Amino acid sequence: MKSISATAKNLLTMGALLCLLALTIALAYIDLGPFNVMAAISISAAKALLILLFFMQLRGSNRLIWLAAATGFFWLAIMFALSMSDFMTRH
């Protein structure tokens, strides 16, 4: 089985990101009620996953790099939690 070159893989990833961007823009014009936020977050999570796996090359890296990426997301989650707790307690 022939593997895909790095350039072709990057172009396919970019094409997928552009399709997800078009989906995000189309979603902005559709009223889904309370599901708008959930759909937008799902699309953005898919974009982030594509960027992490292919552009940042986490897919083929060792476990130490995965640990560093997970640590960054852990600290980001802490920052979001603290920011939201501050935001929710203000009047």
A tleap script that builds the chain and sets N, CA, C and O, in Angstrom:
source leaprc.protein.ff14SB
mol = sequence {
  NMET LYS SER ILE SER ALA THR ALA LYS ASN
  LEU LEU THR MET GLY ALA LEU LEU CYS LEU
  LEU ALA LEU THR ILE ALA LEU ALA TYR ILE
  ASP LEU GLY PRO PHE ASN VAL MET ALA ALA
  ILE SER ILE SER ALA ALA LYS ALA LEU LEU
  ILE LEU LEU PHE PHE MET GLN LEU ARG GLY
  SER ASN ARG LEU ILE TRP LEU ALA ALA ALA
  THR GLY PHE PHE TRP LEU ALA ILE MET PHE
  ALA LEU SER MET SER ASP PHE MET THR ARG
  CHIE
}
set mol.1.N position { 0.838 -1.173 0.000 }
set mol.1.CA position { 0.000 0.000 0.000 }
set mol.1.C position { 0.887 1.242 0.000 }
set mol.1.O position { 1.805 1.352 0.812 }
set mol.2.N position { 0.621 2.149 -0.884 }
set mol.2.CA position { 1.439 3.344 -1.033 }
set mol.2.C position { 0.984 4.419 -0.047 }
set mol.2.O position { -0.208 4.706 0.062 }
set mol.3.N position { 1.942 5.013 0.672 }
set mol.3.CA position { 1.586 6.050 1.629 }
set mol.3.C position { 1.476 7.407 0.924 }
set mol.3.O position { 2.055 7.622 -0.140 }
set mol.4.N position { 0.732 8.296 1.537 }
set mol.4.CA position { 0.505 9.635 0.987 }
set mol.4.C position { 1.690 10.514 1.365 }
set mol.4.O position { 2.198 10.432 2.483 }
set mol.5.N position { 2.124 11.349 0.439 }
set mol.5.CA position { 3.236 12.249 0.739 }
set mol.5.C position { 2.805 13.307 1.747 }
set mol.5.O position { 1.615 13.531 1.970 }
set mol.6.N position { 3.787 13.944 2.344 }
set mol.6.CA position { 3.502 14.961 3.364 }
set mol.6.C position { 2.758 16.147 2.771 }
set mol.6.O position { 1.880 16.713 3.422 }
set mol.7.N position { 3.097 16.529 1.549 }
set mol.7.CA position { 2.415 17.656 0.910 }
set mol.7.C position { 0.958 17.329 0.642 }
set mol.7.O position { 0.080 18.158 0.885 }
set mol.8.N position { 0.694 16.134 0.145 }
set mol.8.CA position { -0.682 15.732 -0.121 }
set mol.8.C position { -1.481 15.635 1.168 }
set mol.8.O position { -2.655 16.003 1.204 }
set mol.9.N position { -0.843 15.139 2.232 }
set mol.9.CA position { -1.520 15.039 3.524 }
set mol.9.C position { -1.872 16.424 4.056 }
set mol.9.O position { -2.964 16.631 4.585 }
set mol.10.N position { -0.946 17.373 3.915 }
set mol.10.CA position { -1.224 18.740 4.356 }
set mol.10.C position { -2.326 19.384 3.529 }
set mol.10.O position { -3.161 20.113 4.066 }
set mol.11.N position { -2.336 19.123 2.231 }
set mol.11.CA position { -3.384 19.686 1.381 }
set mol.11.C position { -4.751 19.081 1.698 }
set mol.11.O position { -5.758 19.789 1.690 }
set mol.12.N position { -4.793 17.789 1.974 }
set mol.12.CA position { -6.052 17.160 2.367 }
set mol.12.C position { -6.548 17.696 3.710 }
set mol.12.O position { -7.743 17.930 3.893 }
set mol.13.N position { -5.632 17.885 4.632 }
set mol.13.CA position { -6.000 18.450 5.927 }
set mol.13.C position { -6.510 19.876 5.773 }
set mol.13.O position { -7.498 20.256 6.401 }
set mol.14.N position { -5.842 20.661 4.944 }
set mol.14.CA position { -6.289 22.030 4.704 }
set mol.14.C position { -7.666 22.039 4.044 }
set mol.14.O position { -8.506 22.874 4.379 }
set mol.15.N position { -7.902 21.128 3.118 }
set mol.15.CA position { -9.211 21.032 2.489 }
set mol.15.C position { -10.298 20.678 3.494 }
set mol.15.O position { -11.401 21.223 3.443 }
set mol.16.N position { -9.983 19.765 4.404 }
set mol.16.CA position { -10.950 19.407 5.448 }
set mol.16.C position { -11.219 20.596 6.366 }
set mol.16.O position { -12.359 20.824 6.770 }
set mol.17.N position { -10.177 21.350 6.696 }
set mol.17.CA position { -10.359 22.534 7.536 }
set mol.17.C position { -11.201 23.597 6.833 }
set mol.17.O position { -12.019 24.263 7.468 }
set mol.18.N position { -11.004 23.755 5.537 }
set mol.18.CA position { -11.810 24.717 4.782 }
set mol.18.C position { -13.265 24.273 4.692 }
set mol.18.O position { -14.167 25.109 4.745 }
set mol.19.N position { -13.505 22.974 4.557 }
set mol.19.CA position { -14.884 22.470 4.564 }
set mol.19.C position { -15.543 22.699 5.915 }
set mol.19.O position { -16.714 23.073 5.982 }
set mol.20.N position { -14.802 22.478 6.985 }
set mol.20.CA position { -15.353 22.739 8.315 }
set mol.20.C position { -15.594 24.226 8.540 }
set mol.20.O position { -16.536 24.600 9.239 }
set mol.21.N position { -14.753 25.079 7.955 }
set mol.21.CA position { -14.975 26.519 8.022 }
set mol.21.C position { -16.262 26.893 7.303 }
set mol.21.O position { -17.053 27.687 7.812 }
set mol.22.N position { -16.476 26.318 6.111 }
set mol.22.CA position { -17.716 26.591 5.362 }
set mol.22.C position { -18.928 26.099 6.154 }
set mol.22.O position { -19.977 26.744 6.152 }
set mol.23.N position { -18.786 24.966 6.824 }
set mol.23.CA position { -19.876 24.459 7.658 }
set mol.23.C position { -20.160 25.393 8.833 }
set mol.23.O position { -21.318 25.600 9.195 }
set mol.24.N position { -19.114 25.953 9.423 }
set mol.24.CA position { -19.287 26.909 10.512 }
set mol.24.C position { -20.009 28.163 10.035 }
set mol.24.O position { -20.894 28.672 10.722 }
set mol.25.N position { -19.637 28.656 8.868 }
set mol.25.CA position { -20.286 29.850 8.320 }
set mol.25.C position { -21.743 29.554 7.990 }
set mol.25.O position { -22.617 30.376 8.264 }
set mol.26.N position { -22.013 28.391 7.405 }
set mol.26.CA position { -23.391 28.024 7.095 }
set mol.26.C position { -24.210 27.868 8.367 }
set mol.26.O position { -25.393 28.207 8.389 }
set mol.27.N position { -23.598 27.362 9.418 }
set mol.27.CA position { -24.290 27.183 10.693 }
set mol.27.C position { -24.693 28.522 11.312 }
set mol.27.O position { -25.682 28.606 12.039 }
set mol.28.N position { -23.921 29.562 11.017 }
set mol.28.CA position { -24.235 30.879 11.571 }
set mol.28.C position { -25.558 31.421 11.025 }
set mol.28.O position { -26.195 32.263 11.658 }
set mol.29.N position { -25.966 30.941 9.855 }
set mol.29.CA position { -27.204 31.422 9.238 }
set mol.29.C position { -28.405 30.519 9.517 }
set mol.29.O position { -29.522 30.832 9.107 }
set mol.30.N position { -28.186 29.418 10.201 }
set mol.30.CA position { -29.262 28.479 10.521 }
set mol.30.C position { -29.580 28.580 12.002 }
set mol.30.O position { -28.679 28.559 12.840 }
set mol.31.N position { -30.867 28.690 12.325 }
set mol.31.CA position { -31.272 28.782 13.725 }
set mol.31.C position { -31.600 27.388 14.247 }
set mol.31.O position { -32.629 26.811 13.897 }
set mol.32.N position { -30.732 26.864 15.071 }
set mol.32.CA position { -30.948 25.558 15.683 }
set mol.32.C position { -31.405 25.669 17.129 }
set mol.32.O position { -31.511 24.670 17.840 }
set mol.33.N position { -31.671 26.884 17.549 }
set mol.33.CA position { -32.093 27.093 18.932 }
set mol.33.C position { -30.937 26.859 19.890 }
set mol.33.O position { -29.844 27.392 19.700 }
set mol.34.N position { -31.183 26.059 20.922 }
set mol.34.CA position { -30.114 25.827 21.915 }
set mol.34.C position { -28.980 24.944 21.402 }
set mol.34.O position { -27.951 24.816 22.064 }
set mol.35.N position { -29.156 24.334 20.233 }
set mol.35.CA position { -28.122 23.443 19.711 }
set mol.35.C position { -27.073 24.170 18.881 }
set mol.35.O position { -26.111 23.548 18.433 }
set mol.36.N position { -27.234 25.469 18.667 }
set mol.36.CA position { -26.238 26.233 17.907 }
set mol.36.C position { -24.864 26.176 18.561 }
set mol.36.O position { -23.855 25.944 17.895 }
set mol.37.N position { -24.839 26.388 19.854 }
set mol.37.CA position { -23.561 26.410 20.575 }
set mol.37.C position { -22.915 25.024 20.543 }
set mol.37.O position { -21.709 24.901 20.329 }
set mol.38.N position { -23.716 23.993 20.756 }
set mol.38.CA position { -23.173 22.640 20.763 }
set mol.38.C position { -22.619 22.262 19.380 }
set mol.38.O position { -21.572 21.622 19.287 }
set mol.39.N position { -23.303 22.648 18.333 }
set mol.39.CA position { -22.826 22.346 16.980 }
set mol.39.C position { -21.545 23.116 16.680 }
set mol.39.O position { -20.610 22.560 16.102 }
set mol.40.N position { -21.493 24.384 17.065 }
set mol.40.CA position { -20.295 25.191 16.809 }
set mol.40.C position { -19.093 24.656 17.587 }
set mol.40.O position { -17.981 24.620 17.060 }
set mol.41.N position { -19.304 24.249 18.813 }
set mol.41.CA position { -18.207 23.707 19.612 }
set mol.41.C position { -17.743 22.366 19.046 }
set mol.41.O position { -16.546 22.077 19.059 }
set mol.42.N position { -18.661 21.552 18.554 }
set mol.42.CA position { -18.287 20.271 17.944 }
set mol.42.C position { -17.439 20.481 16.691 }
set mol.42.O position { -16.448 19.783 16.477 }
set mol.43.N position { -17.837 21.447 15.869 }
set mol.43.CA position { -17.065 21.733 14.663 }
set mol.43.C position { -15.686 22.268 15.024 }
set mol.43.O position { -14.692 21.881 14.410 }
set mol.44.N position { -15.618 23.149 16.010 }
set mol.44.CA position { -14.312 23.693 16.394 }
set mol.44.C position { -13.427 22.622 17.038 }
set mol.44.O position { -12.206 22.661 16.886 }
set mol.45.N position { -14.021 21.679 17.744 }
set mol.45.CA position { -13.233 20.574 18.309 }
set mol.45.C position { -12.668 19.693 17.193 }
set mol.45.O position { -11.534 19.221 17.284 }
set mol.46.N position { -13.456 19.475 16.147 }
set mol.46.CA position { -12.962 18.696 15.005 }
set mol.46.C position { -11.815 19.428 14.315 }
set mol.46.O position { -10.838 18.802 13.906 }
set mol.47.N position { -11.927 20.756 14.183 }
set mol.47.CA position { -10.832 21.533 13.589 }
set mol.47.C position { -9.574 21.445 14.447 }
set mol.47.O position { -8.473 21.262 13.928 }
set mol.48.N position { -9.739 21.574 15.747 }
set mol.48.CA position { -8.587 21.500 16.647 }
set mol.48.C position { -7.927 20.127 16.580 }
set mol.48.O position { -6.701 20.021 16.614 }
set mol.49.N position { -8.735 19.081 16.484 }
set mol.49.CA position { -8.185 17.727 16.386 }
set mol.49.C position { -7.388 17.537 15.099 }
set mol.49.O position { -6.321 16.923 15.111 }
set mol.50.N position { -7.902 18.060 13.993 }
set mol.50.CA position { -7.162 17.974 12.733 }
set mol.50.C position { -5.829 18.714 12.815 }
set mol.50.O position { -4.806 18.219 12.342 }
set mol.51.N position { -5.849 19.883 13.408 }
set mol.51.CA position { -4.621 20.679 13.535 }
set mol.51.C position { -3.610 19.965 14.424 }
set mol.51.O position { -2.424 19.903 14.102 }
set mol.52.N position { -4.086 19.424 15.548 }
set mol.52.CA position { -3.185 18.725 16.459 }
set mol.52.C position { -2.575 17.480 15.824 }
set mol.52.O position { -1.369 17.255 15.919 }
set mol.53.N position { -3.406 16.680 15.185 }
set mol.53.CA position { -2.926 15.408 14.672 }
set mol.53.C position { -2.051 15.540 13.438 }
set mol.53.O position { -1.064 14.817 13.302 }
set mol.54.N position { -2.395 16.454 12.534 }
set mol.54.CA position { -1.692 16.489 11.258 }
set mol.54.C position { -0.712 17.657 11.130 }
set mol.54.O position { 0.443 17.447 10.756 }
set mol.55.N position { -1.150 18.880 11.432 }
set mol.55.CA position { -0.241 20.008 11.271 }
set mol.55.C position { 0.823 20.028 12.362 }
set mol.55.O position { 1.981 20.343 12.086 }
set mol.56.N position { 0.449 19.697 13.592 }
set mol.56.CA position { 1.434 19.656 14.672 }
set mol.56.C position { 2.124 18.294 14.761 }
set mol.56.O position { 3.015 18.107 15.591 }
set mol.57.N position { 1.729 17.361 13.931 }
set mol.57.CA position { 2.329 16.035 13.789 }
set mol.57.C position { 2.337 15.230 15.087 }
set mol.57.O position { 3.308 14.534 15.386 }
set mol.58.N position { 1.262 15.327 15.849 }
set mol.58.CA position { 1.173 14.532 17.077 }
set mol.58.C position { 0.866 13.074 16.783 }
set mol.58.O position { 1.156 12.197 17.597 }
set mol.59.N position { 0.286 12.815 15.633 }
set mol.59.CA position { -0.131 11.458 15.311 }
set mol.59.C position { 1.035 10.477 15.292 }
set mol.59.O position { 0.890 9.340 15.738 }
set mol.60.N position { 2.170 10.893 14.791 }
set mol.60.CA position { 3.307 9.994 14.698 }
set mol.60.C position { 4.372 10.226 15.751 }
set mol.60.O position { 5.459 9.656 15.660 }
set mol.61.N position { 4.088 11.044 16.742 }
set mol.61.CA position { 5.117 11.378 17.734 }
set mol.61.C position { 5.070 10.414 18.912 }
set mol.61.O position { 4.148 9.611 19.054 }
set mol.62.N position { 6.098 10.521 19.753 }
set mol.62.CA position { 6.178 9.624 20.905 }
set mol.62.C position { 5.273 10.105 22.038 }
set mol.62.O position { 4.659 11.168 21.950 }
set mol.63.N position { 5.203 9.325 23.076 }
set mol.63.CA position { 4.266 9.590 24.185 }
set mol.63.C position { 4.647 10.822 25.010 }
set mol.63.O position { 3.779 11.427 25.639 }
set mol.64.N position { 5.910 11.200 25.019 }
set mol.64.CA position { 6.319 12.388 25.766 }
set mol.64.C position { 5.719 13.645 25.142 }
set mol.64.O position { 5.308 14.558 25.858 }
set mol.65.N position { 5.669 13.695 23.830 }
set mol.65.CA position { 5.051 14.836 23.150 }
set mol.65.C position { 3.558 14.853 23.415 }
set mol.65.O position { 2.982 15.922 23.615 }
set mol.66.N position { 2.913 13.681 23.422 }
set mol.66.CA position { 1.490 13.610 23.752 }
set mol.66.C position { 1.245 14.108 25.187 }
set mol.66.O position { 0.253 14.786 25.456 }
set mol.67.N position { 2.154 13.765 26.090 }
set mol.67.CA position { 2.019 14.214 27.473 }
set mol.67.C position { 2.142 15.732 27.571 }
set mol.67.O position { 1.409 16.365 28.331 }
set mol.68.N position { 3.059 16.318 26.811 }
set mol.68.CA position { 3.224 17.773 26.810 }
set mol.68.C position { 1.973 18.453 26.258 }
set mol.68.O position { 1.543 19.472 26.798 }
set mol.69.N position { 1.386 17.911 25.201 }
set mol.69.CA position { 0.159 18.482 24.645 }
set mol.69.C position { -1.001 18.345 25.630 }
set mol.69.O position { -1.791 19.275 25.788 }
set mol.70.N position { -1.107 17.206 26.284 }
set mol.70.CA position { -2.174 16.998 27.267 }
set mol.70.C position { -2.014 17.939 28.461 }
set mol.70.O position { -3.000 18.433 29.007 }
set mol.71.N position { -0.778 18.179 28.856 }
set mol.71.CA position { -0.524 19.109 29.959 }
set mol.71.C position { -0.965 20.524 29.589 }
set mol.71.O position { -1.535 21.234 30.417 }
set mol.72.N position { -0.706 20.926 28.366 }
set mol.72.CA position { -1.163 22.236 27.913 }
set mol.72.C position { -2.677 22.351 27.952 }
set mol.72.O position { -3.211 23.382 28.363 }
set mol.73.N position { -3.376 21.302 27.528 }
set mol.73.CA position { -4.837 21.331 27.591 }
set mol.73.C position { -5.354 21.289 29.019 }
set mol.73.O position { -6.394 21.875 29.319 }
set mol.74.N position { -4.643 20.608 29.897 }
set mol.74.CA position { -5.029 20.581 31.308 }
set mol.74.C position { -4.974 21.985 31.908 }
set mol.74.O position { -5.899 22.406 32.602 }
set mol.75.N position { -3.885 22.706 31.636 }
set mol.75.CA position { -3.767 24.066 32.154 }
set mol.75.C position { -4.780 25.009 31.496 }
set mol.75.O position { -5.282 25.928 32.144 }
set mol.76.N position { -5.071 24.791 30.246 }
set mol.76.CA position { -6.098 25.586 29.579 }
set mol.76.C position { -7.461 25.353 30.224 }
set mol.76.O position { -8.233 26.296 30.402 }
set mol.77.N position { -7.759 24.107 30.573 }
set mol.77.CA position { -9.019 23.799 31.246 }
set mol.77.C position { -9.085 24.469 32.615 }
set mol.77.O position { -10.141 24.960 33.012 }
set mol.78.N position { -7.973 24.492 33.336 }
set mol.78.CA position { -7.943 25.181 34.632 }
set mol.78.C position { -8.204 26.669 34.446 }
set mol.78.O position { -8.962 27.269 35.209 }
set mol.79.N position { -7.577 27.269 33.431 }
set mol.79.CA position { -7.797 28.701 33.193 }
set mol.79.C position { -9.244 28.989 32.828 }
set mol.79.O position { -9.808 29.974 33.304 }
set mol.80.N position { -9.860 28.157 31.997 }
set mol.80.CA position { -11.268 28.341 31.652 }
set mol.80.C position { -12.157 28.192 32.879 }
set mol.80.O position { -13.083 28.978 33.074 }
set mol.81.N position { -11.882 27.194 33.701 }
set mol.81.CA position { -12.692 26.965 34.896 }
set mol.81.C position { -12.592 28.145 35.855 }
set mol.81.O position { -13.609 28.589 36.388 }
set mol.82.N position { -11.400 28.656 36.081 }
set mol.82.CA position { -11.248 29.799 36.976 }
set mol.82.C position { -11.882 31.058 36.391 }
set mol.82.O position { -12.488 31.844 37.119 }
set mol.83.N position { -11.748 31.250 35.101 }
set mol.83.CA position { -12.358 32.421 34.465 }
set mol.83.C position { -13.880 32.342 34.530 }
set mol.83.O position { -14.548 33.340 34.800 }
set mol.84.N position { -14.425 31.155 34.284 }
set mol.84.CA position { -15.884 31.012 34.336 }
set mol.84.C position { -16.406 31.148 35.760 }
set mol.84.O position { -17.490 31.694 35.966 }
set mol.85.N position { -15.664 30.668 36.733 }
set mol.85.CA position { -16.117 30.823 38.118 }
set mol.85.C position { -16.112 32.293 38.519 }
set mol.85.O position { -16.985 32.731 39.268 }
set mol.86.N position { -15.144 33.057 38.033 }
set mol.86.CA position { -15.123 34.487 38.292 }
set mol.86.C position { -16.270 35.185 37.569 }
set mol.86.O position { -16.930 36.057 38.134 }
set mol.87.N position { -16.500 34.801 36.334 }
set mol.87.CA position { -17.557 35.418 35.537 }
set mol.87.C position { -18.952 35.125 36.112 }
set mol.87.O position { -19.813 36.004 36.136 }
set mol.88.N position { -19.168 33.896 36.571 }
set mol.88.CA position { -20.476 33.505 37.066 }
set mol.88.C position { -20.807 34.101 38.429 }
set mol.88.O position { -21.982 34.177 38.789 }
set mol.89.N position { -19.808 34.523 39.193 }
set mol.89.CA position { -20.078 35.088 40.516 }
set mol.89.C position { -20.213 36.598 40.497 }
set mol.89.O position { -20.503 37.192 41.536 }
set mol.90.N position { -20.016 37.240 39.362 }
set mol.90.CA position { -20.183 38.696 39.284 }
set mol.90.C position { -21.635 39.059 39.042 }
set mol.90.O position { -22.387 38.293 38.439 }
set mol.91.N position { -22.023 40.234 39.517 }
set mol.91.CA position { -23.406 40.689 39.357 }
set mol.91.C position { -23.536 41.642 38.217 }
set mol.91.O position { -24.633 42.126 37.938 }
savepdb mol mol.pdb
quit
